[in-house]
Structures are given as structure tokens and as C-alpha cells.
Amino acid sequence: MIYNEDCIKGSQKHLKDESVDLGIYDPPFGISESTFDKHYKRKKQCVLDGYVEAPDDYYTFSEDWMGEAKRILKPHGSMYIISGWTHLQHILNAADKLDLNLVNHIIWKFNFGVATKRKYVTSHYHILYLTKSNAKPKFNTYCRFGSQEKDEQNGSLNYQDMQDVFVINKEYNPNKTKNKNKLPDALIEKLIMYSSDEGDVVCDFFLGNFTTAIVAKKLGRNPVGFEINQESFEYWNDKFESIEQGAALRDLKVVENNAPKNQGKRVTEEELKCIICDFEEKMKCLKTKKEVMAYLCDKYGRGRFGIKNIIDKHYEK
């Protein structure tokens, strides 16, 4: 459900304790976003009016809405907070005060920033990946790439996708109606896929352009959220209502989790001895070390780097 209300009052009214699987929050940054049109040379008729700035007391503002976000979060749910650098310390301090666990501090690098002459150009935002303390959050490691998928240089696509620097371009959308700021669909899709499953509840307190709600609905999740700006709410809610639930699922590629069956499991002393013994025997009869490694990976159900580490450590002694 989507509501044209203040997020704190609305959440207290409509959302039960521990009812949300994933929160994605892009609060106002408190940097006079309502004046951004002059920097980006946007056409006034394409930008919705009524943007609500953050209060001057950014720390109290952050602690209040984040406390509510924590209340509605399931014990093993997670949330992402997108922020600029200006008031980042207030969000971090509020997270610490609320006993939220910082799992990752992600940097989102985008394609352009406002030109400056007396300081470096800001071309990134911060994304804080948070959970309740001691939670084991849902995380779909192989939701976008299989463990064995490689790029042209034989690098792991899964490893690259999971690095904590995201390089995702902003969306230009010239001559299209928009709120003051628009998160790219690709960014929200990535967060939703890694941290939720089909049917999960995904919440956004600051809907803006409804990006989180729209992408979540297309991916078969159940969006809930709030937008205080009536003009933005009325414009985007009609578009949101017209979207078919799960419309994007049919176009997602099927990713096979083809990770070795014993990857991540503890290696016993007996297994260590067997691996070293097999390694020495197979080195006598197979042509190359690469063939030996492939044999050991297949026999013991472990990845190449795991087998390599076992062998290297043994011969370091």
C-alpha cells in the first residue's frame, strides 16, 4: 500500500511491528534540493512542485525516521539508506544510537556531478547497508550471476557485482516529468534482488518518483511506502497502480547456483591429508598442474582457490 502521508505518522498508523522484509530509503539530503533545477538546467515544466526539504535539525530528523524504520523491520530483515556526504555523520550517529548494525558502507559512483571550481566534483553517494544487531539477513549471493560466470578476461562476474563500489549511471530522462531527484532503476533492482525474495514486503519512506515501489512491484515484491508531496504522489501513484505485479520476472535471466557443493564448509584434518595425497599422486601422472587442480576440485567439491590455498599452506610448512 502507498500513502500520501508523513512517513513517521503514517508508519505508526498503518504498519505493524516487524512487518517489513526490506527497507530502501532515500531521505532528503538537507542541501536545498529544491534549488537543484538551476544546476542541472532542467525544464521547469518537467519537474514536479512541492518538494519537502529536510528539517534543519538533521540528526533528530534521522533518528526519528530511522527509529520507525527499525520498528517495522523483521528480525532478519535489512535496510539500505542512500545519502550524500554532507549529513552522513548524522545518519551514522543515529544508526549507532539505535543499535543498528552496519554490514556494508557502499559507494555508488555515478556518471556526472555538478561542476565546481573551488573543490573536487562530487560524483558519488553513500549507501549504508544496515540490519538489526545480531541479525542474519537474507542475502541472495547468486541472484544476478552464477559462481562460475566469467567476463572476457576470465574474471568472476559474481565477484565484481558484489564489490562495495557500484558504478551505475544516473538516468537523464530528458523532457520527462520527474521529482527533484530520481534514483536509477538499475540501482534499486540490484538492492532488491540481493536482499529480498518474491512476495517480500519492501518499504520506502520517501517515495519521490516511486522508483522503489515500481521496481519492487515489477519484481513481484509487495511495496509499501509514503510520499508527503501530494503532487508527486498523485502523478506517480496512477502509474504505479497500472503496473502488472511481477511484470519484470519473465525477463530475468535464470541464474544457476553452480558453486562447488562443499564451498564454504570447514575442511577436516582427514580431508586435508587426502587432498595433499591426491595432489602428489596426480602430479605424477597428469600432464599439467591445471589438470590436477580440476580433478581435485571435482572430487572434493571445492573451488579452485580453496584447493590452491590448502596446497600452498601445506608446502609453506
FENZI-V736145 format. One record per run of one state. SS is the DSSP state (H for helix, E for strand, L for the rest). FROM is the first residue (numbers start at 1). TO is the last residue. If there is no record, write none. Layout:
{{SS/FROM/TO} {SS/FROM/TO}}
//
This chain:
{{L/1/1} {E/2/3} {L/4/6} {H/7/14} {L/15/19} {E/20/25} {L/26/32} {H/33/35} {L/36/36} {H/37/40} {L/41/43} {H/44/46} {E/47/47} {L/48/57} {H/58/72} {E/73/83} {L/84/87} {H/88/97} {L/98/99} {E/100/109} {L/110/123} {E/124/132} {L/133/149} {E/150/150} {L/151/155} {E/156/156} {H/157/161} {L/162/164} {E/165/167} {L/168/177} {E/178/178} {L/179/184} {H/185/195} {L/196/200} {E/201/204} {L/205/210} {H/211/218} {L/219/221} {E/222/226} {L/227/229} {H/230/241} {L/242/248} {H/249/251} {L/252/268} {H/269/285} {L/286/288} {H/289/300} {L/301/303} {H/304/316} {L/317/317}}
//
